[in-house]
Amino acid sequence: MENRILSANEIKKILNKLADQIIREMGSNIAVIGIKRRGAILAERIKKILDKKTKRNIECGSIDITLYRDDFSAIGPGPVVSGSELMFEIDDKKIVLVDDVLYTGRTIRAAMDQIIDYGRPKMIKLFVLVDRTNCRELPIQPDYAGIKMIVGKKQIVEVRLKEIDKKEEVVVTDIK
């Protein structure tokens, strides 16, 4: 069974609202980094909104955390690694790290490890579209969350974005 949580219009409103909050709290001297795949798409969208609101060209990049995962050996043979694109200096930057869903916290831990390998940012703030509040394995919490929800362990949250999925929505689906 599938239950739609957010529509395309609601996703757009959330990104705009949270962009305002980011500017208020972090200023405009920031960079945005998205975790591939959907986090990178959301990061690009946030960057465009921030560009308009600040009248600046906010730096934006993406990272592939596959090789930084603590369960790398469990992924199986021949994992697909798409590479990272960080074409700017990380040192002393205020970073907005973007992902689609915060679940156990392990993806975010891996992303922070990778960012630190590139340099020493002034700060890292976490932006997620969906925070699954009840499934954390590590002490990681979002600074900016579109929605917070309790989702059963036998359910998954799917963020569908038009660039990948040809439709735009967030749904919760029961695992069979």
Chimera marker file (.cmm) of the C-alpha trace (Angstrom):
<marker_set name="trace">
<marker id="1" x="0.000" y="0.000" z="0.000" r="1" g="1" b="0" radius="0.5"/>
<marker id="2" x="1.261" y="3.470" z="-0.899" r="1" g="1" b="0" radius="0.5"/>
<marker id="3" x="0.373" y="6.690" z="0.922" r="1" g="1" b="0" radius="0.5"/>
<marker id="4" x="1.322" y="10.073" z="-0.545" r="1" g="1" b="0" radius="0.5"/>
<marker id="5" x="2.812" y="12.392" z="2.071" r="1" g="1" b="0" radius="0.5"/>
<marker id="6" x="3.933" y="15.352" z="-0.075" r="1" g="1" b="0" radius="0.5"/>
<marker id="7" x="2.924" y="16.602" z="-3.515" r="1" g="1" b="0" radius="0.5"/>
<marker id="8" x="5.177" y="18.447" z="-5.972" r="1" g="1" b="0" radius="0.5"/>
<marker id="9" x="3.728" y="21.782" z="-4.859" r="1" g="1" b="0" radius="0.5"/>
<marker id="10" x="4.298" y="20.978" z="-1.181" r="1" g="1" b="0" radius="0.5"/>
<marker id="11" x="7.938" y="20.014" z="-1.876" r="1" g="1" b="0" radius="0.5"/>
<marker id="12" x="8.470" y="23.347" z="-3.651" r="1" g="1" b="0" radius="0.5"/>
<marker id="13" x="6.937" y="25.282" z="-0.727" r="1" g="1" b="0" radius="0.5"/>
<marker id="14" x="9.136" y="23.436" z="1.788" r="1" g="1" b="0" radius="0.5"/>
<marker id="15" x="12.316" y="24.207" z="-0.170" r="1" g="1" b="0" radius="0.5"/>
<marker id="16" x="11.412" y="27.910" z="-0.350" r="1" g="1" b="0" radius="0.5"/>
<marker id="17" x="10.504" y="28.143" z="3.335" r="1" g="1" b="0" radius="0.5"/>
<marker id="18" x="13.647" y="26.362" z="4.492" r="1" g="1" b="0" radius="0.5"/>
<marker id="19" x="15.833" y="28.456" z="2.153" r="1" g="1" b="0" radius="0.5"/>
<marker id="20" x="14.579" y="31.544" z="4.016" r="1" g="1" b="0" radius="0.5"/>
<marker id="21" x="15.467" y="29.898" z="7.331" r="1" g="1" b="0" radius="0.5"/>
<marker id="22" x="18.957" y="28.972" z="6.053" r="1" g="1" b="0" radius="0.5"/>
<marker id="23" x="19.622" y="32.591" z="5.032" r="1" g="1" b="0" radius="0.5"/>
<marker id="24" x="18.360" y="33.920" z="8.386" r="1" g="1" b="0" radius="0.5"/>
<marker id="25" x="20.480" y="31.509" z="10.404" r="1" g="1" b="0" radius="0.5"/>
<marker id="26" x="23.600" y="31.076" z="8.241" r="1" g="1" b="0" radius="0.5"/>
<marker id="27" x="23.787" y="34.219" z="6.109" r="1" g="1" b="0" radius="0.5"/>
<marker id="28" x="24.617" y="34.133" z="2.433" r="1" g="1" b="0" radius="0.5"/>
<marker id="29" x="28.274" y="33.079" z="2.637" r="1" g="1" b="0" radius="0.5"/>
<marker id="30" x="27.481" y="29.383" z="2.340" r="1" g="1" b="0" radius="0.5"/>
<marker id="31" x="27.963" y="26.409" z="0.046" r="1" g="1" b="0" radius="0.5"/>
<marker id="32" x="25.485" y="23.602" z="-0.619" r="1" g="1" b="0" radius="0.5"/>
<marker id="33" x="26.511" y="19.951" z="-0.965" r="1" g="1" b="0" radius="0.5"/>
<marker id="34" x="24.050" y="17.226" z="-1.922" r="1" g="1" b="0" radius="0.5"/>
<marker id="35" x="24.388" y="13.509" z="-1.315" r="1" g="1" b="0" radius="0.5"/>
<marker id="36" x="23.900" y="11.646" z="-4.585" r="1" g="1" b="0" radius="0.5"/>
<marker id="37" x="21.377" y="10.986" z="-6.046" r="1" g="1" b="0" radius="0.5"/>
<marker id="38" x="18.251" y="12.682" z="-4.800" r="1" g="1" b="0" radius="0.5"/>
<marker id="39" x="20.055" y="14.813" z="-2.227" r="1" g="1" b="0" radius="0.5"/>
<marker id="40" x="22.168" y="16.251" z="-5.045" r="1" g="1" b="0" radius="0.5"/>
<marker id="41" x="19.047" y="17.179" z="-7.026" r="1" g="1" b="0" radius="0.5"/>
<marker id="42" x="17.494" y="18.825" z="-3.961" r="1" g="1" b="0" radius="0.5"/>
<marker id="43" x="20.788" y="20.671" z="-3.342" r="1" g="1" b="0" radius="0.5"/>
<marker id="44" x="20.702" y="22.116" z="-6.877" r="1" g="1" b="0" radius="0.5"/>
<marker id="45" x="17.144" y="23.294" z="-6.322" r="1" g="1" b="0" radius="0.5"/>
<marker id="46" x="18.036" y="24.889" z="-2.981" r="1" g="1" b="0" radius="0.5"/>
<marker id="47" x="21.072" y="26.562" z="-4.571" r="1" g="1" b="0" radius="0.5"/>
<marker id="48" x="18.847" y="28.167" z="-7.243" r="1" g="1" b="0" radius="0.5"/>
<marker id="49" x="16.435" y="29.448" z="-4.607" r="1" g="1" b="0" radius="0.5"/>
<marker id="50" x="19.301" y="30.787" z="-2.474" r="1" g="1" b="0" radius="0.5"/>
<marker id="51" x="20.873" y="32.439" z="-5.560" r="1" g="1" b="0" radius="0.5"/>
<marker id="52" x="17.640" y="34.354" z="-6.213" r="1" g="1" b="0" radius="0.5"/>
<marker id="53" x="17.056" y="35.320" z="-2.591" r="1" g="1" b="0" radius="0.5"/>
<marker id="54" x="20.654" y="36.426" z="-1.883" r="1" g="1" b="0" radius="0.5"/>
<marker id="55" x="21.443" y="37.753" z="-5.376" r="1" g="1" b="0" radius="0.5"/>
<marker id="56" x="24.675" y="35.733" z="-5.222" r="1" g="1" b="0" radius="0.5"/>
<marker id="57" x="26.029" y="32.658" z="-6.939" r="1" g="1" b="0" radius="0.5"/>
<marker id="58" x="26.042" y="30.096" z="-4.133" r="1" g="1" b="0" radius="0.5"/>
<marker id="59" x="28.593" y="27.326" z="-4.610" r="1" g="1" b="0" radius="0.5"/>
<marker id="60" x="27.094" y="23.877" z="-4.982" r="1" g="1" b="0" radius="0.5"/>
<marker id="61" x="28.504" y="20.384" z="-5.309" r="1" g="1" b="0" radius="0.5"/>
<marker id="62" x="27.620" y="16.754" z="-4.810" r="1" g="1" b="0" radius="0.5"/>
<marker id="63" x="29.215" y="13.760" z="-3.164" r="1" g="1" b="0" radius="0.5"/>
<marker id="64" x="28.897" y="10.006" z="-3.655" r="1" g="1" b="0" radius="0.5"/>
<marker id="65" x="29.373" y="8.389" z="-0.259" r="1" g="1" b="0" radius="0.5"/>
<marker id="66" x="29.477" y="4.767" z="-1.501" r="1" g="1" b="0" radius="0.5"/>
<marker id="67" x="33.148" y="4.244" z="-0.583" r="1" g="1" b="0" radius="0.5"/>
<marker id="68" x="32.639" y="5.889" z="2.828" r="1" g="1" b="0" radius="0.5"/>
<marker id="69" x="29.819" y="3.629" z="3.985" r="1" g="1" b="0" radius="0.5"/>
<marker id="70" x="30.406" y="1.496" z="7.078" r="1" g="1" b="0" radius="0.5"/>
<marker id="71" x="28.457" y="-1.316" z="5.391" r="1" g="1" b="0" radius="0.5"/>
<marker id="72" x="30.494" y="-1.161" z="2.162" r="1" g="1" b="0" radius="0.5"/>
<marker id="73" x="31.355" y="-4.868" z="2.280" r="1" g="1" b="0" radius="0.5"/>
<marker id="74" x="27.637" y="-5.740" z="2.564" r="1" g="1" b="0" radius="0.5"/>
<marker id="75" x="26.680" y="-3.806" z="-0.586" r="1" g="1" b="0" radius="0.5"/>
<marker id="76" x="27.823" y="-6.673" z="-2.775" r="1" g="1" b="0" radius="0.5"/>
<marker id="77" x="30.266" y="-7.033" z="-5.625" r="1" g="1" b="0" radius="0.5"/>
<marker id="78" x="30.759" y="-4.157" z="-8.057" r="1" g="1" b="0" radius="0.5"/>
<marker id="79" x="28.973" y="-1.257" z="-6.346" r="1" g="1" b="0" radius="0.5"/>
<marker id="80" x="28.267" y="1.668" z="-8.668" r="1" g="1" b="0" radius="0.5"/>
<marker id="81" x="30.346" y="4.701" z="-7.731" r="1" g="1" b="0" radius="0.5"/>
<marker id="82" x="29.501" y="7.874" z="-9.631" r="1" g="1" b="0" radius="0.5"/>
<marker id="83" x="32.107" y="10.191" z="-8.127" r="1" g="1" b="0" radius="0.5"/>
<marker id="84" x="31.905" y="13.482" z="-6.303" r="1" g="1" b="0" radius="0.5"/>
<marker id="85" x="31.862" y="16.996" z="-7.722" r="1" g="1" b="0" radius="0.5"/>
<marker id="86" x="33.212" y="19.581" z="-5.312" r="1" g="1" b="0" radius="0.5"/>
<marker id="87" x="34.758" y="22.329" z="-7.419" r="1" g="1" b="0" radius="0.5"/>
<marker id="88" x="35.340" y="24.762" z="-4.560" r="1" g="1" b="0" radius="0.5"/>
<marker id="89" x="37.386" y="25.016" z="-1.380" r="1" g="1" b="0" radius="0.5"/>
<marker id="90" x="35.757" y="23.532" z="1.713" r="1" g="1" b="0" radius="0.5"/>
<marker id="91" x="38.017" y="25.232" z="4.276" r="1" g="1" b="0" radius="0.5"/>
<marker id="92" x="36.199" y="27.777" z="6.477" r="1" g="1" b="0" radius="0.5"/>
<marker id="93" x="32.945" y="27.426" z="4.487" r="1" g="1" b="0" radius="0.5"/>
<marker id="94" x="29.521" y="27.175" z="6.063" r="1" g="1" b="0" radius="0.5"/>
<marker id="95" x="28.125" y="24.024" z="4.441" r="1" g="1" b="0" radius="0.5"/>
<marker id="96" x="24.497" y="23.012" z="4.004" r="1" g="1" b="0" radius="0.5"/>
<marker id="97" x="24.564" y="19.226" z="3.564" r="1" g="1" b="0" radius="0.5"/>
<marker id="98" x="21.447" y="18.016" z="1.746" r="1" g="1" b="0" radius="0.5"/>
<marker id="99" x="19.817" y="14.579" z="1.624" r="1" g="1" b="0" radius="0.5"/>
<marker id="100" x="16.325" y="13.388" z="0.822" r="1" g="1" b="0" radius="0.5"/>
<marker id="101" x="15.560" y="11.163" z="3.847" r="1" g="1" b="0" radius="0.5"/>
<marker id="102" x="17.273" y="10.919" z="7.230" r="1" g="1" b="0" radius="0.5"/>
<marker id="103" x="16.851" y="7.397" z="8.514" r="1" g="1" b="0" radius="0.5"/>
<marker id="104" x="19.596" y="5.717" z="10.591" r="1" g="1" b="0" radius="0.5"/>
<marker id="105" x="22.115" y="8.570" z="10.310" r="1" g="1" b="0" radius="0.5"/>
<marker id="106" x="24.796" y="6.374" z="8.722" r="1" g="1" b="0" radius="0.5"/>
<marker id="107" x="24.629" y="8.080" z="5.312" r="1" g="1" b="0" radius="0.5"/>
<marker id="108" x="25.114" y="11.477" z="6.954" r="1" g="1" b="0" radius="0.5"/>
<marker id="109" x="28.065" y="10.202" z="8.993" r="1" g="1" b="0" radius="0.5"/>
<marker id="110" x="29.685" y="8.911" z="5.801" r="1" g="1" b="0" radius="0.5"/>
<marker id="111" x="29.009" y="12.228" z="4.040" r="1" g="1" b="0" radius="0.5"/>
<marker id="112" x="30.605" y="14.228" z="6.840" r="1" g="1" b="0" radius="0.5"/>
<marker id="113" x="33.661" y="11.940" z="6.753" r="1" g="1" b="0" radius="0.5"/>
<marker id="114" x="34.028" y="12.606" z="3.031" r="1" g="1" b="0" radius="0.5"/>
<marker id="115" x="33.577" y="16.371" z="3.379" r="1" g="1" b="0" radius="0.5"/>
<marker id="116" x="36.259" y="16.459" z="6.091" r="1" g="1" b="0" radius="0.5"/>
<marker id="117" x="38.619" y="14.637" z="3.700" r="1" g="1" b="0" radius="0.5"/>
<marker id="118" x="38.240" y="17.622" z="1.339" r="1" g="1" b="0" radius="0.5"/>
<marker id="119" x="38.997" y="20.233" z="4.010" r="1" g="1" b="0" radius="0.5"/>
<marker id="120" x="37.860" y="21.768" z="7.277" r="1" g="1" b="0" radius="0.5"/>
<marker id="121" x="34.556" y="23.613" z="6.978" r="1" g="1" b="0" radius="0.5"/>
<marker id="122" x="33.580" y="26.305" z="9.439" r="1" g="1" b="0" radius="0.5"/>
<marker id="123" x="30.337" y="24.419" z="10.074" r="1" g="1" b="0" radius="0.5"/>
<marker id="124" x="28.068" y="21.790" z="8.552" r="1" g="1" b="0" radius="0.5"/>
<marker id="125" x="24.282" y="22.068" z="8.890" r="1" g="1" b="0" radius="0.5"/>
<marker id="126" x="22.027" y="19.210" z="7.785" r="1" g="1" b="0" radius="0.5"/>
<marker id="127" x="19.010" y="19.699" z="5.494" r="1" g="1" b="0" radius="0.5"/>
<marker id="128" x="16.654" y="16.779" z="4.816" r="1" g="1" b="0" radius="0.5"/>
<marker id="129" x="13.315" y="16.722" z="3.089" r="1" g="1" b="0" radius="0.5"/>
<marker id="130" x="12.030" y="13.901" z="5.341" r="1" g="1" b="0" radius="0.5"/>
<marker id="131" x="13.208" y="13.073" z="8.862" r="1" g="1" b="0" radius="0.5"/>
<marker id="132" x="12.253" y="9.550" z="9.964" r="1" g="1" b="0" radius="0.5"/>
<marker id="133" x="12.498" y="10.455" z="13.622" r="1" g="1" b="0" radius="0.5"/>
<marker id="134" x="12.167" y="7.007" z="15.188" r="1" g="1" b="0" radius="0.5"/>
<marker id="135" x="14.881" y="4.953" z="13.446" r="1" g="1" b="0" radius="0.5"/>
<marker id="136" x="18.159" y="6.665" z="14.322" r="1" g="1" b="0" radius="0.5"/>
<marker id="137" x="21.217" y="4.519" z="15.027" r="1" g="1" b="0" radius="0.5"/>
<marker id="138" x="23.623" y="7.448" z="15.426" r="1" g="1" b="0" radius="0.5"/>
<marker id="139" x="23.211" y="10.766" z="17.297" r="1" g="1" b="0" radius="0.5"/>
<marker id="140" x="22.564" y="12.789" z="14.136" r="1" g="1" b="0" radius="0.5"/>
<marker id="141" x="19.664" y="15.239" z="13.811" r="1" g="1" b="0" radius="0.5"/>
<marker id="142" x="18.696" y="17.633" z="11.002" r="1" g="1" b="0" radius="0.5"/>
<marker id="143" x="19.038" y="21.385" z="11.367" r="1" g="1" b="0" radius="0.5"/>
<marker id="144" x="16.448" y="21.859" z="8.604" r="1" g="1" b="0" radius="0.5"/>
<marker id="145" x="13.717" y="19.270" z="7.967" r="1" g="1" b="0" radius="0.5"/>
<marker id="146" x="10.820" y="19.538" z="5.551" r="1" g="1" b="0" radius="0.5"/>
<marker id="147" x="8.685" y="17.096" z="7.500" r="1" g="1" b="0" radius="0.5"/>
<marker id="148" x="9.279" y="14.892" z="10.511" r="1" g="1" b="0" radius="0.5"/>
<marker id="149" x="7.442" y="11.632" z="10.731" r="1" g="1" b="0" radius="0.5"/>
<marker id="150" x="7.343" y="8.312" z="12.491" r="1" g="1" b="0" radius="0.5"/>
<marker id="151" x="7.456" y="5.509" z="9.939" r="1" g="1" b="0" radius="0.5"/>
<marker id="152" x="7.240" y="1.824" z="10.779" r="1" g="1" b="0" radius="0.5"/>
<marker id="153" x="10.260" y="-0.427" z="10.313" r="1" g="1" b="0" radius="0.5"/>
<marker id="154" x="8.307" y="-2.330" z="7.662" r="1" g="1" b="0" radius="0.5"/>
<marker id="155" x="7.733" y="0.830" z="5.630" r="1" g="1" b="0" radius="0.5"/>
<marker id="156" x="9.956" y="2.856" z="3.338" r="1" g="1" b="0" radius="0.5"/>
<marker id="157" x="9.863" y="6.538" z="2.493" r="1" g="1" b="0" radius="0.5"/>
<marker id="158" x="10.353" y="7.214" z="-1.210" r="1" g="1" b="0" radius="0.5"/>
<marker id="159" x="11.229" y="10.674" z="-2.456" r="1" g="1" b="0" radius="0.5"/>
<marker id="160" x="10.384" y="10.768" z="-6.134" r="1" g="1" b="0" radius="0.5"/>
<marker id="161" x="11.848" y="13.608" z="-8.173" r="1" g="1" b="0" radius="0.5"/>
<marker id="162" x="11.005" y="14.407" z="-11.773" r="1" g="1" b="0" radius="0.5"/>
<marker id="163" x="14.676" y="14.378" z="-12.840" r="1" g="1" b="0" radius="0.5"/>
<marker id="164" x="14.958" y="10.673" z="-11.958" r="1" g="1" b="0" radius="0.5"/>
<marker id="165" x="11.449" y="9.314" z="-11.471" r="1" g="1" b="0" radius="0.5"/>
<marker id="166" x="9.437" y="11.399" z="-13.979" r="1" g="1" b="0" radius="0.5"/>
<marker id="167" x="7.094" y="12.366" z="-11.129" r="1" g="1" b="0" radius="0.5"/>
<marker id="168" x="7.367" y="14.507" z="-8.032" r="1" g="1" b="0" radius="0.5"/>
<marker id="169" x="6.107" y="13.320" z="-4.645" r="1" g="1" b="0" radius="0.5"/>
<marker id="170" x="6.981" y="11.722" z="-1.340" r="1" g="1" b="0" radius="0.5"/>
<marker id="171" x="5.250" y="8.455" z="-0.492" r="1" g="1" b="0" radius="0.5"/>
<marker id="172" x="5.340" y="5.885" z="2.288" r="1" g="1" b="0" radius="0.5"/>
<marker id="173" x="5.121" y="2.295" z="1.075" r="1" g="1" b="0" radius="0.5"/>
<marker id="174" x="4.671" y="-0.937" z="3.017" r="1" g="1" b="0" radius="0.5"/>
<marker id="175" x="7.466" y="-3.477" z="2.520" r="1" g="1" b="0" radius="0.5"/>
<marker id="176" x="6.126" y="-6.883" z="1.548" r="1" g="1" b="0" radius="0.5"/>
<link id1="1" id2="2" r="1" g="1" b="0" radius="0.2"/>
<link id1="2" id2="3" r="1" g="1" b="0" radius="0.2"/>
<link id1="3" id2="4" r="1" g="1" b="0" radius="0.2"/>
<link id1="4" id2="5" r="1" g="1" b="0" radius="0.2"/>
<link id1="5" id2="6" r="1" g="1" b="0" radius="0.2"/>
<link id1="6" id2="7" r="1" g="1" b="0" radius="0.2"/>
<link id1="7" id2="8" r="1" g="1" b="0" radius="0.2"/>
<link id1="8" id2="9" r="1" g="1" b="0" radius="0.2"/>
<link id1="9" id2="10" r="1" g="1" b="0" radius="0.2"/>
<link id1="10" id2="11" r="1" g="1" b="0" radius="0.2"/>
<link id1="11" id2="12" r="1" g="1" b="0" radius="0.2"/>
<link id1="12" id2="13" r="1" g="1" b="0" radius="0.2"/>
<link id1="13" id2="14" r="1" g="1" b="0" radius="0.2"/>
<link id1="14" id2="15" r="1" g="1" b="0" radius="0.2"/>
<link id1="15" id2="16" r="1" g="1" b="0" radius="0.2"/>
<link id1="16" id2="17" r="1" g="1" b="0" radius="0.2"/>
<link id1="17" id2="18" r="1" g="1" b="0" radius="0.2"/>
<link id1="18" id2="19" r="1" g="1" b="0" radius="0.2"/>
<link id1="19" id2="20" r="1" g="1" b="0" radius="0.2"/>
<link id1="20" id2="21" r="1" g="1" b="0" radius="0.2"/>
<link id1="21" id2="22" r="1" g="1" b="0" radius="0.2"/>
<link id1="22" id2="23" r="1" g="1" b="0" radius="0.2"/>
<link id1="23" id2="24" r="1" g="1" b="0" radius="0.2"/>
<link id1="24" id2="25" r="1" g="1" b="0" radius="0.2"/>
<link id1="25" id2="26" r="1" g="1" b="0" radius="0.2"/>
<link id1="26" id2="27" r="1" g="1" b="0" radius="0.2"/>
<link id1="27" id2="28" r="1" g="1" b="0" radius="0.2"/>
<link id1="28" id2="29" r="1" g="1" b="0" radius="0.2"/>
<link id1="29" id2="30" r="1" g="1" b="0" radius="0.2"/>
<link id1="30" id2="31" r="1" g="1" b="0" radius="0.2"/>
<link id1="31" id2="32" r="1" g="1" b="0" radius="0.2"/>
<link id1="32" id2="33" r="1" g="1" b="0" radius="0.2"/>
<link id1="33" id2="34" r="1" g="1" b="0" radius="0.2"/>
<link id1="34" id2="35" r="1" g="1" b="0" radius="0.2"/>
<link id1="35" id2="36" r="1" g="1" b="0" radius="0.2"/>
<link id1="36" id2="37" r="1" g="1" b="0" radius="0.2"/>
<link id1="37" id2="38" r="1" g="1" b="0" radius="0.2"/>
<link id1="38" id2="39" r="1" g="1" b="0" radius="0.2"/>
<link id1="39" id2="40" r="1" g="1" b="0" radius="0.2"/>
<link id1="40" id2="41" r="1" g="1" b="0" radius="0.2"/>
<link id1="41" id2="42" r="1" g="1" b="0" radius="0.2"/>
<link id1="42" id2="43" r="1" g="1" b="0" radius="0.2"/>
<link id1="43" id2="44" r="1" g="1" b="0" radius="0.2"/>
<link id1="44" id2="45" r="1" g="1" b="0" radius="0.2"/>
<link id1="45" id2="46" r="1" g="1" b="0" radius="0.2"/>
<link id1="46" id2="47" r="1" g="1" b="0" radius="0.2"/>
<link id1="47" id2="48" r="1" g="1" b="0" radius="0.2"/>
<link id1="48" id2="49" r="1" g="1" b="0" radius="0.2"/>
<link id1="49" id2="50" r="1" g="1" b="0" radius="0.2"/>
<link id1="50" id2="51" r="1" g="1" b="0" radius="0.2"/>
<link id1="51" id2="52" r="1" g="1" b="0" radius="0.2"/>
<link id1="52" id2="53" r="1" g="1" b="0" radius="0.2"/>
<link id1="53" id2="54" r="1" g="1" b="0" radius="0.2"/>
<link id1="54" id2="55" r="1" g="1" b="0" radius="0.2"/>
<link id1="55" id2="56" r="1" g="1" b="0" radius="0.2"/>
<link id1="56" id2="57" r="1" g="1" b="0" radius="0.2"/>
<link id1="57" id2="58" r="1" g="1" b="0" radius="0.2"/>
<link id1="58" id2="59" r="1" g="1" b="0" radius="0.2"/>
<link id1="59" id2="60" r="1" g="1" b="0" radius="0.2"/>
<link id1="60" id2="61" r="1" g="1" b="0" radius="0.2"/>
<link id1="61" id2="62" r="1" g="1" b="0" radius="0.2"/>
<link id1="62" id2="63" r="1" g="1" b="0" radius="0.2"/>
<link id1="63" id2="64" r="1" g="1" b="0" radius="0.2"/>
<link id1="64" id2="65" r="1" g="1" b="0" radius="0.2"/>
<link id1="65" id2="66" r="1" g="1" b="0" radius="0.2"/>
<link id1="66" id2="67" r="1" g="1" b="0" radius="0.2"/>
<link id1="67" id2="68" r="1" g="1" b="0" radius="0.2"/>
<link id1="68" id2="69" r="1" g="1" b="0" radius="0.2"/>
<link id1="69" id2="70" r="1" g="1" b="0" radius="0.2"/>
<link id1="70" id2="71" r="1" g="1" b="0" radius="0.2"/>
<link id1="71" id2="72" r="1" g="1" b="0" radius="0.2"/>
<link id1="72" id2="73" r="1" g="1" b="0" radius="0.2"/>
<link id1="73" id2="74" r="1" g="1" b="0" radius="0.2"/>
<link id1="74" id2="75" r="1" g="1" b="0" radius="0.2"/>
<link id1="75" id2="76" r="1" g="1" b="0" radius="0.2"/>
<link id1="76" id2="77" r="1" g="1" b="0" radius="0.2"/>
<link id1="77" id2="78" r="1" g="1" b="0" radius="0.2"/>
<link id1="78" id2="79" r="1" g="1" b="0" radius="0.2"/>
<link id1="79" id2="80" r="1" g="1" b="0" radius="0.2"/>
<link id1="80" id2="81" r="1" g="1" b="0" radius="0.2"/>
<link id1="81" id2="82" r="1" g="1" b="0" radius="0.2"/>
<link id1="82" id2="83" r="1" g="1" b="0" radius="0.2"/>
<link id1="83" id2="84" r="1" g="1" b="0" radius="0.2"/>
<link id1="84" id2="85" r="1" g="1" b="0" radius="0.2"/>
<link id1="85" id2="86" r="1" g="1" b="0" radius="0.2"/>
<link id1="86" id2="87" r="1" g="1" b="0" radius="0.2"/>
<link id1="87" id2="88" r="1" g="1" b="0" radius="0.2"/>
<link id1="88" id2="89" r="1" g="1" b="0" radius="0.2"/>
<link id1="89" id2="90" r="1" g="1" b="0" radius="0.2"/>
<link id1="90" id2="91" r="1" g="1" b="0" radius="0.2"/>
<link id1="91" id2="92" r="1" g="1" b="0" radius="0.2"/>
<link id1="92" id2="93" r="1" g="1" b="0" radius="0.2"/>
<link id1="93" id2="94" r="1" g="1" b="0" radius="0.2"/>
<link id1="94" id2="95" r="1" g="1" b="0" radius="0.2"/>
<link id1="95" id2="96" r="1" g="1" b="0" radius="0.2"/>
<link id1="96" id2="97" r="1" g="1" b="0" radius="0.2"/>
<link id1="97" id2="98" r="1" g="1" b="0" radius="0.2"/>
<link id1="98" id2="99" r="1" g="1" b="0" radius="0.2"/>
<link id1="99" id2="100" r="1" g="1" b="0" radius="0.2"/>
<link id1="100" id2="101" r="1" g="1" b="0" radius="0.2"/>
<link id1="101" id2="102" r="1" g="1" b="0" radius="0.2"/>
<link id1="102" id2="103" r="1" g="1" b="0" radius="0.2"/>
<link id1="103" id2="104" r="1" g="1" b="0" radius="0.2"/>
<link id1="104" id2="105" r="1" g="1" b="0" radius="0.2"/>
<link id1="105" id2="106" r="1" g="1" b="0" radius="0.2"/>
<link id1="106" id2="107" r="1" g="1" b="0" radius="0.2"/>
<link id1="107" id2="108" r="1" g="1" b="0" radius="0.2"/>
<link id1="108" id2="109" r="1" g="1" b="0" radius="0.2"/>
<link id1="109" id2="110" r="1" g="1" b="0" radius="0.2"/>
<link id1="110" id2="111" r="1" g="1" b="0" radius="0.2"/>
<link id1="111" id2="112" r="1" g="1" b="0" radius="0.2"/>
<link id1="112" id2="113" r="1" g="1" b="0" radius="0.2"/>
<link id1="113" id2="114" r="1" g="1" b="0" radius="0.2"/>
<link id1="114" id2="115" r="1" g="1" b="0" radius="0.2"/>
<link id1="115" id2="116" r="1" g="1" b="0" radius="0.2"/>
<link id1="116" id2="117" r="1" g="1" b="0" radius="0.2"/>
<link id1="117" id2="118" r="1" g="1" b="0" radius="0.2"/>
<link id1="118" id2="119" r="1" g="1" b="0" radius="0.2"/>
<link id1="119" id2="120" r="1" g="1" b="0" radius="0.2"/>
<link id1="120" id2="121" r="1" g="1" b="0" radius="0.2"/>
<link id1="121" id2="122" r="1" g="1" b="0" radius="0.2"/>
<link id1="122" id2="123" r="1" g="1" b="0" radius="0.2"/>
<link id1="123" id2="124" r="1" g="1" b="0" radius="0.2"/>
<link id1="124" id2="125" r="1" g="1" b="0" radius="0.2"/>
<link id1="125" id2="126" r="1" g="1" b="0" radius="0.2"/>
<link id1="126" id2="127" r="1" g="1" b="0" radius="0.2"/>
<link id1="127" id2="128" r="1" g="1" b="0" radius="0.2"/>
<link id1="128" id2="129" r="1" g="1" b="0" radius="0.2"/>
<link id1="129" id2="130" r="1" g="1" b="0" radius="0.2"/>
<link id1="130" id2="131" r="1" g="1" b="0" radius="0.2"/>
<link id1="131" id2="132" r="1" g="1" b="0" radius="0.2"/>
<link id1="132" id2="133" r="1" g="1" b="0" radius="0.2"/>
<link id1="133" id2="134" r="1" g="1" b="0" radius="0.2"/>
<link id1="134" id2="135" r="1" g="1" b="0" radius="0.2"/>
<link id1="135" id2="136" r="1" g="1" b="0" radius="0.2"/>
<link id1="136" id2="137" r="1" g="1" b="0" radius="0.2"/>
<link id1="137" id2="138" r="1" g="1" b="0" radius="0.2"/>
<link id1="138" id2="139" r="1" g="1" b="0" radius="0.2"/>
<link id1="139" id2="140" r="1" g="1" b="0" radius="0.2"/>
<link id1="140" id2="141" r="1" g="1" b="0" radius="0.2"/>
<link id1="141" id2="142" r="1" g="1" b="0" radius="0.2"/>
<link id1="142" id2="143" r="1" g="1" b="0" radius="0.2"/>
<link id1="143" id2="144" r="1" g="1" b="0" radius="0.2"/>
<link id1="144" id2="145" r="1" g="1" b="0" radius="0.2"/>
<link id1="145" id2="146" r="1" g="1" b="0" radius="0.2"/>
<link id1="146" id2="147" r="1" g="1" b="0" radius="0.2"/>
<link id1="147" id2="148" r="1" g="1" b="0" radius="0.2"/>
<link id1="148" id2="149" r="1" g="1" b="0" radius="0.2"/>
<link id1="149" id2="150" r="1" g="1" b="0" radius="0.2"/>
<link id1="150" id2="151" r="1" g="1" b="0" radius="0.2"/>
<link id1="151" id2="152" r="1" g="1" b="0" radius="0.2"/>
<link id1="152" id2="153" r="1" g="1" b="0" radius="0.2"/>
<link id1="153" id2="154" r="1" g="1" b="0" radius="0.2"/>
<link id1="154" id2="155" r="1" g="1" b="0" radius="0.2"/>
<link id1="155" id2="156" r="1" g="1" b="0" radius="0.2"/>
<link id1="156" id2="157" r="1" g="1" b="0" radius="0.2"/>
<link id1="157" id2="158" r="1" g="1" b="0" radius="0.2"/>
<link id1="158" id2="159" r="1" g="1" b="0" radius="0.2"/>
<link id1="159" id2="160" r="1" g="1" b="0" radius="0.2"/>
<link id1="160" id2="161" r="1" g="1" b="0" radius="0.2"/>
<link id1="161" id2="162" r="1" g="1" b="0" radius="0.2"/>
<link id1="162" id2="163" r="1" g="1" b="0" radius="0.2"/>
<link id1="163" id2="164" r="1" g="1" b="0" radius="0.2"/>
<link id1="164" id2="165" r="1" g="1" b="0" radius="0.2"/>
<link id1="165" id2="166" r="1" g="1" b="0" radius="0.2"/>
<link id1="166" id2="167" r="1" g="1" b="0" radius="0.2"/>
<link id1="167" id2="168" r="1" g="1" b="0" radius="0.2"/>
<link id1="168" id2="169" r="1" g="1" b="0" radius="0.2"/>
<link id1="169" id2="170" r="1" g="1" b="0" radius="0.2"/>
<link id1="170" id2="171" r="1" g="1" b="0" radius="0.2"/>
<link id1="171" id2="172" r="1" g="1" b="0" radius="0.2"/>
<link id1="172" id2="173" r="1" g="1" b="0" radius="0.2"/>
<link id1="173" id2="174" r="1" g="1" b="0" radius="0.2"/>
<link id1="174" id2="175" r="1" g="1" b="0" radius="0.2"/>
<link id1="175" id2="176" r="1" g="1" b="0" radius="0.2"/>
</marker_set>
